[in-house]
Amino acid sequence: MELLRICISLTVIWCLLEMGASNPQTVLLNQGCSMFNVTSFSGFSRNLNATLTELRGQLDKGMHFAVAQEATGSDPVYAMVQCRNYMSRNDCISCFSTASSQIRNCSAANGARVIFDGCFLRYESNMFYQESTQVGNLGICGGSTASQQSVFGTTVERLLGDLVKATPRIDSFFAASREEVGGKGCMECLKVALANIQRCPPDSDGRAVDTGCFLRYSDSPFFGANYTIDLKPFLKTRNTTKRDALIGGLVGGGGLLLLITLLLFWVRKSRNNMAVPQEDVEAPPELQGPLTYTYKELNFATTNFSQQNKLGEGGFGEVYKGILKNGRVVAVKKLAISKSEKVKAEFDTEVKLISNVHHRNLVRLVGCCSKGPELLLVYEFMPNGSLDKHLFGEGHGSLNWKQRFDIIVGTAKGLAYLHEEFHACIIHRDIKPSNILLDRDFQPKIADFGLVRLLPEDQTHLSTKFAGTFGYTAPEYAIHGQLSVKVDTYSFGVVVLEIISGLKNNETSLEPTAEFLLKRAWGLYQDNMAMEIVDRSLDPEEYDIDEMQRMIEIAFLCTQSSASLRPTMSEVVTMLRTVSSLEPRQPTRPAFIESDRRVDIIPQDNRSTSTSSSNATNSISQ
């Protein structure tokens, strides 16, 4: 009956406390050494010493988590340390020192890990920070045997189950999470940990040891204070909120203690990963500035902006893969613009604005650097790269129709948000496959928005600042500089045709004649042969022919010569949601950009007897 008295409220540890008394918790739980040796022991030793020194320096600053890398020579070293967040700085450093000595027992192994009660240390010859679980995970059982074994076992099982469900939903529970794995990786690790620890009851102490998370229960305290958070809001099932159980604090003499500590290389779970399906939007109520990084930090994260880390190059500059000191993988963009006081002021203002754009289909700006030789932007990292790599060239045919349709819909939603739902209208001006990035699940996120002047309040003006790509740019913008949201609608229509066909719009080698995709597709559509443009690598059983024809019509509605006839992006989203029941609509002829760099614009009313008004041709530069 004593154990039943612990059932008073459902809570979980708030892992931001420090131990009162010194306790470095250096009980060795697990150690592993790679079976492969380094090629140069002297070079490896220098790299290992350098990374361990860097880790220690970060812990000296009060951090509980740190990563370091030294990639010189043939034996690079990538290292990571994590202390439980309830440990004091001194205890964390003490645990790390013990772990550093212990891990050297692996001698010349090119990878090793040691796990203590209070800290975790690992190094490898490759970047491993995104791993959620690893072979060699285990459960460790011990302590005395509970007197009321049946009740104790049931209580532990129930509490562990609740924690596994709730933890990925708790925003601030993650000390430093990785957004692209977020809740999925957390849940994966916790499920493995739960399976490893479930066999421990009726033992009074159980610990699950893994590379991605640490799970422990005990009937005696192993942290220094009773800081808890109510789990009720995070358990939405029918009966869970009626449960009463204490997790993470000492209650009475026989109370049950339970702790989940996620390794700090998990990224802080951002709000845009906590699903808001009805809106897809998570915007803060007021403008907040982005995180500011030093040039030194980003230079280190990208290994001195090495070519090995280079992801690509666009109209605004080069992009590099980087790993921040908290283990988060990011994309760092070097802006290819001259730096001046005026540019810096505009940069700071515009970056503050776009850092507050939060939508599941827009790449998140997480930070910037304006103090250094170059202006730098730090974005969330998209593991599947840009859309063009999956549509054209070697990647052609890698996307099925469902994935392509989801990319079309997601891109439309992102543009609709920029145009109409964010408090300032943002026109992208350069929508194309290379600016549509794909996350781990191949969901689209639009990149490079807001990097040119924002649309003023009058909604249309002559822009002296052209930003666009030949083949995707709306004619009224390319020729006259007339900017409106319909410029993005035009580009979106071109991209839809590319996604459907698997062909580049500005590829002039299309058979049977050298003409651009948009013009060729329009000719086929006029001849009732629109399905001829559908990518032959797609399985015909994956799509409905009528729906595909509606999709092609939507693309042509977006690329009509007259901007006023094009739908808004919110109207496009509505059409895409009802594509299966969408009535056929007759779009007017698009504006074609010819292979000789001329724009051939045909007015919607081509019955005029005036040759000059029915066929106006203007030249533009690439």
N, C-alpha and C positions, 0 to 999 in steps of 0.2 A: 504493500500500500504506500510505502514511502516514496517509491518512484512515481506513483500517480500524482503526487503533490507537485511535481515539477510542471504539470500541464496547466500553465496559466496564460500564456500569450505566445503568438507565433512571431519569432524574431530571428534575425541573423546578425552575425558579427559585422560591425563597421570597422573595417581593417585599416584604421588610421590612428592607432594608439601606440604608446610606447610602454615597454615593460618597466615596472617600478624598480625592482631589484635587478642587478646585473645577472644575465642568464643568456650566454651566447648560443645555447642549444646546439651543441656540436656532437650530438649523437649521430654516428654515421648510419644512414639508412640504406644507401645504395651507391655503388661505384661501378663504372664500366670503362674499359679501354678499347679503342679500335683495334682490329686485328691487322690493320695496315700500318706500316711504318713510313716515316718521312724519308725524303730522298737526301736531304742535307741536314744533319742534326745541328750543326752550328748555326745555319741560317734559321732553322726552325726555332732553336732556343732563343735567338735574338727576337724573333717575332713574338714568341710566347711571353718572354719577359716584358716586351713593350706593351702588349695588350693587358697583361696583369697589372702593370704599373698604371696604365690608363684607367682600368677599372677601379683600382684603389683610390686614385685621385677623385673619381666621381663619387665614390662612397664617402670620402672625407668631406664632401660638400653636403652631406646629409641625404643623399639619394639612397633609395632602397633597391634600385634597379639600374643596371648600366650595361652597355655593350661597347665593344672596342674591336678594332680590326687592324691588322698589319699585313699588307699584301705584297711586300717586297720579296724578291727571290722566287724560288720554285716551291716553297712551302708556306703559303699564306696561313694566317691564323685569324679566325673569327671567334670571339669569346663573349660570354654573357654571364652576369651574376645577378642573383635576385635574393634579397632577404625578405622574410615575412614582414609585412608592414607593421606588425605590432611590436617589432624589436626596436630597441634604442639604436642610435647611431654607433655608439661604442660596441654594443653587442653585435651589430651587423658587421662592423670592421673586424672584430675578433673572429667571428664565424668565417668570414672571407679569408682571413689569414690562415686559418686551419685548413680550409678547403684548398687554398693555393698550394700548401705543402703537400696535401694528400693527392692532389691531381698530378703532381710531378712524379708520383710513383708509376705513372703510365709510361714514363721514359720517352721513347721515340715514337709513340703511337700518334697518328695524325688526327686523332679525335679522342676525347675523354669527357667524362662527367662524374661529379660527386654530388650527392644529395645528403644534406644534414637536416636535422629537425628545423634549424633556423635559417638555412640558406641553401642555395643551389648554384653550382658553378659548372660551366661547360665550355669546351672549345672544340672547333672543327676546322677542317681545311676548306670548307665551303660555307656560304651563308645558310644558316639553318633556322633563323628567327621565326619563320612562319609555321614551323611544325607544332601541331597541337598535341600529338601523342607519339610515342616512340616504342619500338620493341624493347622489352626489358622492364616495362612498368610492372608494379607488384603491389600487393597489400601486405602490411606488417601488423600482426596482432600481438597483444600482450596485456600485461597488467593482471590484476586478480580477476576471478570469475564472479560475475554479478550474482547476488543471492537470489533474486527473483528472475531467473533466466528467461522465462517466457515473456514476461512483461518488458524486461529490458531489451530483448531482441526485437520485439514488435515496435517498441518506441524508437530504437535506433533506425530500424528499417523505414519507418514512416518519416522520421525527420530527414534522413538522407534523401529519400525520394522527393520530399518537398523542396529541399535545397537545390537539387539537380534541376527541378522544374523552374524554380524562381530565379536562380543566380543569373542566367543569361539575360533576364529581363530587367535587371537592376542597373540603372545607368551608371552611377558613381561607384559601383562595386568594383569595377575594373580600374586598377591603378594606372594602367597605361596600355590600352588595348590596340589591336590591329584591326582596322575597320573592314578590310576585305575578307577577314575570316570571322570576326565578331562573334555573334551568338552561336553560329554553326560550329565553329572550332571549339568554343567553350563547351557546348553541349556534348560534342564528340569526346572531349577529354573527360568530362564529368561522368559520362556513361561508362567509360572504361574504368575510371576510379571507383565508381559505385559497385561495379561488378567485382572489383578486386577487394573491396572492403566489406562486402555483405556477409562474407563467411566468418568475420571476426566475432560477432556476438556469440556466446555471452561474455567473451573477454571484455574487460572494462575499458580497453584502449585499442583503437584501430586507426591505421594510417594508410592512405593510398598514395603511392609515389609515382609520379609521371613527369615528363618534360614540360607539360603544359599546365598542370594544376596540382594542387596539394589539398587533400581532403583528410580531415581528422576528427574523430570524436573521442571523448574521454569523460570519466566521472570525476576528474580533478582538474583544476585550472592549469592551462599551459600558456596563458597570456595574462597581462598584468592588470587589466581593468575590465569592467563589465560594460562595454560599449556595444549596443545592439541596434538593429534597425527592424522595423515591423515588416514582416513578409506578406501580410494580408493583401496589400494592393497588387502584389505580383503573382498571387495564386488566384486565378479567376475561375477555377473549376467549381462545380456546384457545391461540393461538400467541404472543400478545403478551408474556406474562410471560417468554418465553424470549429475547426480544430484548435485545440489549445496545446501548445508545446513550447518550451523554451529552447532556443538554439543559441548558443554562444554566450552564456553567462552562468555563473554559479548560483544556483537556487537551492538554498538549504544545504544540509550536510551531504545528501546523496544525489545532488543535482547532476544532470547530464550536460556535458560540454560538447559542442560541435562547431567545427570551424572549416570553412572553405577559404583557401587562399589561392587565388589564381596567380600564376607567375606573371610578373610585371611586364613581360614582353608581349602579353596580350594587350591589344590597344584599348584605350578608353572607349567604351561603347558609345559611339556618337548618336545624336538624336536622329540622324538620317538613317540609321540602321534599326531604330525602333519603329516598326512599321506603322505608318498612318495611311492605310490603303485607300481611304475614301478621298484623300486630297493629294497624296504623294508629296506633301509639302511640310517642311518643318522650319519655319522662319521664326527667329526670335522677335520679341515685340519691339526692340529698339536696336539701332545699329551698334554693333560691337566691332572693335578693330581686330584684325587677324593677329595671330601669334607672330612675334618678331624674332627672327633668327639672325645671328651674326654671320658674316661672310665666312668666318673661320669654321663655324659649325657646319655650314652647307658644303664647304669645300672638303671637309673631312668626310661628310656623309656620302659624297659622290666620288671619293678617292681622287681628289684633286681634279674633278670633272674629267675623268679619264675616258678615252674612247671606248673602253670596255663597258663603261656604264651608260654610254650614250644610247638613248631610246629612239631618237629621231630628230628631225629639224623641220620646222614649219615657218610660216610667214612672220611669226613674232619672235622666233629664235630657236636655239637648240634646247633639247630636253634630255635630262639625265636621270637615271635611277639612283636613288640615295637611300641610305639607312641611317635614320636619326639615332641619337644615343639612347633613346628609350626603346629602340628596336623597331620602330615603325618604318615601313617601306613607303617612300614618297617619290614623286616625280618633281624634279627641280628644273624650272625653265629659266634660261638666261634670256632676258629681253634684248632683242637686237635693235635697241634705240639709243640714241646718244643721250647721255646723262647731263642734265643742267638743273639749276635750281627750279626753273619753271616746270620742267618735266618731272622732277622729283615731287613737287607739290601736287601736280596732277596725278602722279602715280599713287601717292599716299591717299588722296581723296577717292580715286576710282577703286583702289584695292580695298579700302574700307567698305565701299558699297558692295562690291561683288563677293566679299567674304561673308556677307550676310545673306547670300542667295543659297537657300537650302531646298533642294528638290532631288528626288531619287534619280532623275534623269539628267542631272547637271553635275559635272565634275566639281568636287568640293575644293575650294581654296582654303588651305589650312594655315598658311603663313606666308611671310615675305621677308625680303631683306633689301633695304634701300641705302644702307651704309656700307659701301664697299666699291670696288671698281666697276661693278655691274649691278643692274636692278634684277633681283631674283624673285620668282614666285614659287611657292611650294604647294603642290597639289596632292590629293590622294592618288595612290598608285593603282592603275588599272591593269591587272595581270594578263588580260587577253589582248592588250594592245588596241590598235585602231581598226575600224571596220574595213578599210581598204585592203588590209592584209588578209582578210578572210573572203573578200569578194573577188579579188583580182590576183593574177600571177599564181604562185605556188599554192596559195591558200584557197584558190577558186574551188567551189563545190563543198567546202567544209561546213557550211551552214545549211540546215534544213529549212523548210518553209516556215515552220512554227517559229524558229529562231529569227528568221528574217522579218516575219510579221510583227513579232514582239519588238524588234529593233525599230521598225517603222512607227509603231504606236508610241513607244517610249520617246523617240526623238520628237514626235509631234507634241507630246505632253510637255517635254522640256521647253520647247519653243513657245508653246502657249503660255507657260508660266512666265517666261522672260518678257513676253509681249504684254500680257494682260493681268497677271496675278501678283507679280512683284510690285512694290510700291513705286518703282521707277521703271519706265518702259525701256528694255534693253533690246536693241536690234543686233543680231550676231554679225551679219554681213558676209560671212564666209562659211556657210554650211556646206560641208562636203564629207565624204567618208573618212578622210584622215583626221577630221575634227570630231568624229563620233567614236568614242572609246567604249570598250566592252569590259564589264567587270567579270568576276569569277564565274558568274552564272550567265554570261553573254547578254546581260541587260545593258542597254545603251546609256551612255552619259556624254552629254555635249561638252566639248572642251573649248577653250579660248573665247568664251563669251565675255563681253564687257571690256575687252582690251582696246577698243576704239571708242571714240566719243559717243556718249549716250544720246538717245533721241530727246530733243527738248520738248517742252510741253505742247507746242502747236502740232506735234505728231507728224509733220512733214516739212522738209526744208532742203535746200541745196547744200550738199555736203562737199566741202573742199578736201576732205580726207578720205580718199578712196581706199577701200579694203575689200578685196574679193579675189576670186580665182576664175580664170578664163574657163568657160564651159558651165559654170554654176551661177554666174552673176546675172541678175535681172537686167534687161536692156535699159530700162529707164534710169537705173542707177549707174550702169556702165557708161552710158552716153552722156546723160544730163546731170548726173549726181543727185537725182531725186530719190530721197531715202524715206522709206516707210516700212512698216512691218511686212508688207507684201513682198519686199525684197527677199526676206527669209522664206516666205511661202514659195516663191519661185524656185529657190535653191533646193528646198525640201522636195518639191516635185521632181526635180532632176535626180536627186538621190534615190527617191522611190523607184524610178525607172532603172537605175543602176542596181539596186537591190533585187528587183524582179528579174533582170536580165543577166546579172553577173558581168556586165560590160561597162567600161568607162565611157562617160559621155563625151569626153574630149579625145577619144581614140579615133583617129581618122582612117584607120585601116579596115573599117567595117565593110563587109561584103553585102551586096554585090558592087556597090559604088562607095567611093570615099566620102561619106557623109557622117555627121555626128549622130549619136544615139537618139537624141531628142527628135531630130528631123526624120530619121529613118523610122522610129517608132510611130510618129504621127502619120507617116505615109501608110504604114501597115494598118494602123487603126482606121484610117479613112477607107481602106480596102477591105474592112471587116476581117482582118488577119492579125489582130492585136496579139493573139496568143503565140505568134511566131517569135516574139521577143522574149518569152519566158525562158529562163536559164534551163538548158537541157540536162544539167546535172541534178535538177530537182526531181524527186520522185512524183510522177503525176498523181499518185494516189494520196499524196500529202495535202493536196489543195483541191478546192472546188473551182471548176472552170468559170462559173458565173461570178464567184467572189473575186477571182483573179482579174477578170475583165473589169469589175467595179474598181479594183485597186488601180488598174491602169488608167481608168477614167479619172480617178481622184488625182493621180499624178498630172494628167493633162489639165484638169481644172486649176491646179496650182501653178501651171506654167503658161497660162493664157497671156497674150500680148498686153492686154489692158490690165493694169494692176487693180483697178476697181472691180474687175470681174473675178479676181482670185479670192478664194475664201480666206477668212482669218484662220489662224492655227487652232483656235478653240473650235471653230466649225469643222475643221479637218478631223480633230479628235472625235467629235460627235459622229462624223461620217464613218470613221474607222470602227467605232464601237458598234455600228449598225450595218456594217458592210454586207452581211449576209442578206439583209432585207432592203438594202439601198436600191432605190429606183434608178434606172439608167438616166444619166444626164449628158447632155450634149455640150462638151466644152468647145470653145472657140479655138482657132489656130494659135499655137504658141509662137513666141518670137524665137527665131533660130539664129544661132551664132555660126556663121559659115566658116569653112576651113581657111578662108583667106582673111580671117579676123574681122569680118563685117557682120553687122547685125541686120537681119532681114525681118522687119516688123510689118505684119499685115494687120491693119485695123479690123475690128470685129465686123464692121459694115463695109464689105469690099464690093458693094454694088455701085460705088461712085464711078462716074465717067472720067474722073480726073486721074490720070496715070500717076501724077505726083502724090496724090493723097492715098492711093490704094497700095502703093508699094514704095515705102521709104527705106532707104538703105544708108546706114552710117558706119563709119569705120571706128574701130577701137583698137587699142594696143593690148598685147597679151599681159 
